[in-house]
Amino acid sequence: RGDRLMFLRNERSLGVKNGTLGTIEQVSAEGMKVRLDSGARVAFDAKDYAAVDHGYAATFHKAQGVTVDRAHVLATPGMDRHSAYVGMSRHRDDAQLHYGRDDFADQRQLARALSRDQGKDMAGDYARPEQDQARAFADRREIRFPELARQVAEKVRDKARGMFAGFRPKPTSEKTTSPERIAADRPLAPSQAHAIERYGRAAADIGRMRDKGLPVLPHQESALRQAGDALDRTRPHAARDLASAFQRDPRLAHDAAEGNTGGAARAMAEEAKVRADPDLRADRFVESWQAMQRDRTAKERSGDKEGAERLRGRMETLAGGLHRDPQLESALAKRAPELALKMERGRTIGQELTQSVSIGRERNRGMSL
């Protein structure tokens, strides 16, 4: 009890994914109970889910997307500026860098290693087109600086040019702005197109069941989970991005299921940009929050109390989940006026939003007495 645990496999029935962290609350012959860092509690039998490990340390690749209060980073000779960035950006409060004298003679040698830019990440990258390599490189390491990704692509392009050393591209070809734009403009790799189509079929099947008011069947949930795992193998977080795109525009799922994957791929690339940029996530949040406020007000005026109450619950859930994304919280705090808030010292934006929804509910109850 009290040990830190890391989940190593996506399991939607438990609400965990590869890299999810938690604390063991109880271990028994029947199974294990774990409190996730998000606050949720899950219980499972080792016969059904055994892909766990101690959660005290993780590789840089495994730690991508994870945020902890305090981080300890162990520098090794194989690190470069990108892995150093991942390691030193996992914390909320404090990060400490450790290294051994047997690996680095002094801090200058350490600084040289952690500031170098290794253009090739693995042998398989040499077999990929240069734009694929830059895209995969940025996704694996969650590089959020388009300029840096562009520089990597240029280095690979220069090395691969070879016999075309005298070739000069037209000026318009230099307008590439981001890995996401590269991915959206070029034809899809067959493996990714197939994975998107497969995920679209699974999502569309579930959507039809829900539209008919029928329960989703276990084999349909399993099909979606397996399709998501296959899609994630084409690039990290692809299933999460595509699910967000389908949620915003359900028609994309039906198009993808029929083999028309271009629109879904472009929307997936856009969701990746939003996921990587706190300001874009803040734009989305403000847009959604204002729309729900307008919808809730309209329902209250029309006397649809049940509809207004459902919206209030969604808004409270949305506000209550902000603590899991400190970067988004920080970006939203600067936009409090757009959310009709006056920030009080010592309170978070999530607390202010939750209170604003509760105040509205109490006011409406008072008016109905």
VENCOR-V477879 format. One record per pair of residues at least 24 apart in sequence whose ideal C-beta (glycine too) atoms are under 8 Angstrom apart, sorted by the first residue. I is the first residue (numbers start at 1). J is the second residue. D is the distance in Angstrom with one decimal. If there is no record, write none. Layout:
i=I j=J d=D
i=I j=J d=D
This chain:
i=1 j=25 d=6.4
i=1 j=26 d=6.5
i=1 j=27 d=6.9
i=3 j=54 d=6.8
i=3 j=55 d=8.0
i=4 j=54 d=6.4
i=4 j=55 d=3.8
i=4 j=56 d=5.3
i=5 j=34 d=5.7
i=5 j=52 d=5.5
i=5 j=53 d=7.5
i=5 j=54 d=7.0
i=5 j=55 d=4.9
i=6 j=52 d=6.7
i=6 j=53 d=5.2
i=6 j=54 d=7.0
i=6 j=55 d=3.7
i=6 j=58 d=6.4
i=6 j=62 d=7.7
i=7 j=51 d=6.7
i=7 j=52 d=5.8
i=8 j=51 d=4.1
i=8 j=52 d=6.4
i=8 j=53 d=6.0
i=9 j=49 d=7.5
i=9 j=51 d=3.8
i=10 j=225 d=6.9
i=10 j=228 d=6.7
i=10 j=229 d=6.1
i=10 j=232 d=7.5
i=11 j=49 d=5.8
i=11 j=225 d=7.7
i=12 j=221 d=7.1
i=12 j=224 d=7.8
i=12 j=225 d=5.5
i=12 j=228 d=8.0
i=13 j=221 d=7.4
i=14 j=42 d=4.8
i=14 j=44 d=6.0
i=14 j=49 d=6.7
i=15 j=40 d=6.0
i=15 j=42 d=6.5
i=16 j=42 d=6.7
i=18 j=62 d=7.7
i=19 j=58 d=7.4
i=19 j=62 d=5.8
i=19 j=63 d=7.2
i=19 j=64 d=7.5
i=19 j=65 d=6.3
i=19 j=66 d=5.5
i=21 j=55 d=4.9
i=21 j=66 d=6.6
i=21 j=68 d=7.3
i=22 j=55 d=7.1
i=37 j=68 d=7.9
i=38 j=324 d=5.7
i=60 j=86 d=4.7
i=60 j=87 d=5.6
i=60 j=141 d=7.7
i=61 j=140 d=6.4
i=61 j=141 d=8.0
i=63 j=87 d=7.0
i=63 j=90 d=5.5
i=64 j=140 d=7.4
i=64 j=141 d=7.0
i=64 j=142 d=5.0
i=64 j=236 d=6.8
i=65 j=142 d=6.8
i=65 j=237 d=7.1
i=66 j=90 d=5.8
i=67 j=91 d=7.4
i=67 j=92 d=6.2
i=67 j=326 d=6.7
i=68 j=92 d=7.1
i=69 j=93 d=5.1
i=69 j=94 d=7.5
i=70 j=94 d=4.7
i=70 j=95 d=7.2
i=70 j=96 d=7.8
i=71 j=95 d=4.5
i=71 j=96 d=7.4
i=72 j=96 d=5.3
i=72 j=98 d=6.3
i=73 j=97 d=5.0
i=73 j=98 d=6.8
i=74 j=98 d=5.1
i=74 j=99 d=7.3
i=75 j=99 d=4.0
i=75 j=103 d=7.1
i=75 j=104 d=6.9
i=75 j=110 d=6.1
i=75 j=113 d=7.3
i=75 j=114 d=6.6
i=76 j=103 d=6.3
i=77 j=103 d=5.3
i=77 j=104 d=7.7
i=77 j=113 d=6.6
i=79 j=113 d=6.1
i=79 j=114 d=6.0
i=80 j=113 d=7.2
i=80 j=114 d=7.1
i=80 j=116 d=5.1
i=80 j=117 d=6.5
i=80 j=118 d=4.4
i=81 j=114 d=6.3
i=81 j=115 d=5.4
i=81 j=116 d=6.3
i=81 j=117 d=5.6
i=82 j=117 d=7.6
i=82 j=118 d=7.6
i=82 j=137 d=7.9
i=82 j=141 d=4.5
i=82 j=143 d=6.3
i=83 j=141 d=6.9
i=84 j=114 d=4.2
i=84 j=115 d=7.9
i=85 j=141 d=7.2
i=85 j=143 d=7.3
i=86 j=141 d=5.6
i=86 j=142 d=6.4
i=92 j=326 d=5.6
i=117 j=151 d=7.7
i=117 j=152 d=7.3
i=117 j=155 d=8.0
i=119 j=152 d=6.1
i=119 j=155 d=4.8
i=119 j=156 d=6.1
i=119 j=159 d=7.6
i=120 j=156 d=7.9
i=130 j=156 d=4.4
i=130 j=157 d=5.0
i=130 j=160 d=5.7
i=131 j=182 d=4.7
i=131 j=183 d=7.9
i=131 j=186 d=5.9
i=132 j=189 d=7.0
i=134 j=179 d=5.7
i=134 j=182 d=6.8
i=135 j=179 d=4.6
i=135 j=182 d=5.9
i=135 j=183 d=5.2
i=135 j=235 d=7.2
i=136 j=235 d=6.3
i=138 j=179 d=4.6
i=139 j=179 d=7.5
i=139 j=235 d=4.8
i=139 j=236 d=5.1
i=139 j=237 d=7.3
i=139 j=272 d=7.5
i=140 j=236 d=6.2
i=142 j=276 d=6.8
i=144 j=276 d=4.8
i=144 j=277 d=6.8
i=146 j=177 d=6.1
i=146 j=178 d=4.1
i=146 j=179 d=7.1
i=149 j=178 d=6.9
i=149 j=179 d=4.8
i=150 j=176 d=6.6
i=150 j=177 d=7.6
i=150 j=178 d=7.7
i=153 j=179 d=7.8
i=153 j=182 d=7.5
i=178 j=273 d=7.1
i=180 j=269 d=4.3
i=180 j=270 d=7.1
i=180 j=272 d=5.6
i=180 j=273 d=4.8
i=181 j=269 d=7.6
i=183 j=265 d=7.3
i=183 j=269 d=4.8
i=184 j=265 d=6.8
i=184 j=266 d=4.6
i=184 j=269 d=4.5
i=184 j=270 d=7.7
i=188 j=261 d=6.2
i=188 j=262 d=7.4
i=188 j=265 d=5.5
i=189 j=234 d=7.3
i=191 j=234 d=5.9
i=192 j=231 d=7.8
i=192 j=234 d=4.4
i=192 j=235 d=7.5
i=192 j=238 d=7.8
i=192 j=265 d=7.3
i=193 j=261 d=4.9
i=193 j=265 d=7.5
i=195 j=227 d=7.2
i=195 j=230 d=5.0
i=195 j=231 d=4.3
i=195 j=233 d=7.6
i=195 j=234 d=5.3
i=195 j=238 d=7.5
i=196 j=231 d=6.8
i=196 j=242 d=6.6
i=196 j=256 d=5.4
i=196 j=261 d=4.4
i=196 j=264 d=5.3
i=196 j=265 d=6.2
i=196 j=268 d=7.3
i=197 j=256 d=5.6
i=197 j=257 d=6.8
i=197 j=259 d=5.7
i=197 j=261 d=5.6
i=198 j=227 d=4.6
i=198 j=230 d=6.4
i=198 j=231 d=7.6
i=199 j=224 d=7.3
i=199 j=227 d=4.2
i=199 j=228 d=6.3
i=199 j=230 d=7.7
i=199 j=231 d=5.1
i=199 j=239 d=6.6
i=199 j=242 d=5.8
i=199 j=256 d=7.1
i=200 j=246 d=7.8
i=200 j=252 d=7.5
i=200 j=253 d=5.0
i=200 j=254 d=7.4
i=200 j=255 d=7.3
i=200 j=256 d=2.7
i=200 j=257 d=4.2
i=200 j=261 d=7.3
i=200 j=264 d=6.3
i=201 j=227 d=7.6
i=201 j=256 d=7.7
i=201 j=257 d=4.3
i=202 j=226 d=8.0
i=202 j=227 d=4.5
i=203 j=243 d=7.4
i=203 j=246 d=5.5
i=203 j=253 d=4.4
i=203 j=256 d=7.9
i=203 j=257 d=7.7
i=204 j=253 d=4.7
i=204 j=254 d=5.3
i=204 j=256 d=7.8
i=204 j=257 d=4.3
i=207 j=250 d=6.2
i=207 j=253 d=6.2
i=207 j=254 d=8.0
i=237 j=272 d=7.0
i=237 j=275 d=6.7
i=238 j=268 d=6.5
i=240 j=271 d=7.9
i=240 j=275 d=7.4
i=241 j=268 d=4.7
i=241 j=269 d=7.8
i=241 j=271 d=3.9
i=241 j=272 d=5.0
i=241 j=275 d=6.5
i=242 j=267 d=7.7
i=242 j=268 d=4.7
i=242 j=271 d=7.4
i=244 j=271 d=4.5
i=244 j=274 d=7.8
i=244 j=275 d=7.9
i=245 j=270 d=7.3
i=245 j=271 d=5.1
i=278 j=325 d=7.9
i=278 j=327 d=4.0
i=278 j=328 d=5.4
i=278 j=330 d=6.9
i=278 j=331 d=4.3
i=279 j=331 d=5.5
i=281 j=325 d=7.2
i=281 j=327 d=7.7
i=281 j=328 d=4.9
i=281 j=331 d=7.0
i=282 j=328 d=6.1
i=282 j=331 d=3.9
i=282 j=332 d=5.2
i=282 j=335 d=6.1
i=285 j=318 d=7.7
i=285 j=328 d=6.7
i=285 j=332 d=6.2
i=286 j=332 d=7.4
i=286 j=335 d=6.0
i=286 j=338 d=5.3
i=286 j=339 d=6.5
i=288 j=318 d=7.4
i=289 j=315 d=7.1
i=289 j=318 d=7.2
i=289 j=339 d=6.0
i=289 j=353 d=7.5
i=290 j=338 d=7.4
i=290 j=339 d=7.7
i=293 j=340 d=7.8
i=296 j=360 d=7.9
i=300 j=364 d=6.2
i=308 j=364 d=7.7
i=309 j=361 d=8.0
i=312 j=357 d=5.7
i=312 j=360 d=7.4
i=312 j=361 d=5.8
i=315 j=353 d=7.4
i=315 j=357 d=4.9
i=316 j=354 d=5.8
i=316 j=357 d=5.4
i=316 j=358 d=7.6
i=318 j=353 d=7.8
i=319 j=350 d=5.0
i=319 j=353 d=3.7
i=319 j=354 d=4.5
i=319 j=357 d=6.8
i=320 j=350 d=6.4
i=320 j=354 d=6.1
i=321 j=350 d=7.7
i=322 j=348 d=7.2
i=322 j=349 d=6.3
i=322 j=350 d=3.7
i=322 j=353 d=7.4
i=323 j=348 d=6.9
i=323 j=350 d=5.7
